[in-house]
């Protein structure tokens, strides 16, 4: 079973960089061989081919509707209804919908979002609240990775 982790957000907008920073930290700390990590500024259609070859996807992003330090993990359902203009970015559910339509398969997916405190211009610099959120998002992502490893080792059908 393969997992793809995609962290996304703007590196120049303070805590909006949480997604790519969490992805970068996971990769630096090391992930199992069947886990791939991608950090992006935005989600683009090119990611559909990457999603088509995995069993699970974990998306990482900052949230303006959560308190700093708070983390939400929610399942994602593929959609064919456009949630974005597709001109500059895509919603994770749209990518999954494209994946299902083009490849007949969309991976089981979750979105981990973490509350940001400041979205002002700041090149890869997090606020103190953003730093707390980074730690909490890392812990949540690692729990999901460890659950994947445990299920894979048990031979369970996922």
N, C-alpha and C positions, 0 to 999 in steps of 0.2 A: 504494500500500500504506500502510495506516495502522497506527500503533503506539499503544497505550495503556500508560502507565506508572502503576502504582498502588503508592505507598508507604504502608505501614500499620504502626501500633504506637502504644503509649500514650505520649503526650507527658509524662506526669507520672511515668514510671518509668525515668528515666535513659536508659540505652542502648537501651531498648525504643523510643525515639523515632527510631532510626536510619532506618527506612523512610520516615516522613513528612519527615524532615530531608533525606534524599538527594533525595526527590522535589521538595521545595521548592528545593533548591540547583540541581537540573537546570533547573527552570522559570526561576529567577532568571538563570541563566547563558545561557538561551536554547536552545531545541530547534528542529529543523526544523518547518515548517508542518504536516506530516502526523503529528506526534507530539503527543499530548495527555498531560498529567500531572495526576494526582489524588493528594492526600495525605489519608489518613483515619486515624482512631483504630482502627477495626475494619472488616472486610469485611462488607458487608451485601448483601442480595438486590437492592437497587436498582442495583448495579453490573453486573448481568447484561445489562441493556439497553445499557450502554456497551460491554461486551465484544462484543456481537453485531454491532457495526458496524466492528470492527477486524480486521486480519489477524494481528497479533501483540500479545501482552500481556507485559509485564515487571512482575512483582511484586517488591517490595522489603520486606524484613523483617529484624529482629534475630534472632540465634540464641544460645541458651544453650549449645549443644553445640560451638561453635567458639571457638578462642582469639581474643582481641581482635586485630584487624588481619587476621584470616583471612576470606576470602570464598568462598562456594560458589555455583555457578550450576548449576541442575539443571532439566531439562525437566519440565513438568507435564502429566499425562494427566488428562483430565476423568474424574470419578467420579460415580456415582449413589449410592454408599454414603456415608451421613453420617459425616463425620469429626468433627463438632462437634454441639453440642446445638441449633444454629440459634436459640437463644434470644438470644444476645448477639453472636455472631460466626460467620463462615463460614470454611472453609478455601478457598484459591484453587481447588483441584481441584473442590470442590463448586460454586463459581460457574461454572466451566467446564462441568461436567456439566449444570447448569441451563440454561446458554446453549445447549448442544447439543440438549437435550431441547425447549426452548421455541422456538428459532430455527433448528434444523437445522444449526448451525455453531458451532464453538468455535475461537477463534484459537489459532495456535501460541503456546505460552506457556512462559516460564521463571520460576523463582523465584531471585532473588539474595538470599542471606542473608549477614549479616555478624556476626561474633562480638562479643558485648558483654561488658563487664567488670563493670558495676554496674547492677542493675535496681531500686535503691532509689528512693525518692521524690526527684525532682529535675526540676523543670519545664523541659523542653527543654534540660537541661544534660547533656552527655555527659562520661563519664570520659575520661582521657587515652587509654586503650585504645579507647574508642568513637570518639574523634576520628580515630585511625588507621584504624579500620574504615570510617568515613564516607568518607575519602579513597579507600580501596580499592574501596568499593562504587560511588562516583562513576565511578572509572576503568572498572570492569566494565560499568556501564550505558552509559557513553559508547562503549565498544567495540562494544556491541550496536547502539546507535543508528547509529554510523558504518558498521557492516556493512550495516545496513538501507539507509542512504543509498546506499552503493556498489552494492548489488544493484538498488535502484530505478533508479539512473542507467544501469546496464548493460542494463536492459530484461529481466533474467532473470525467469523465472517462479518465484515464491516459493511 
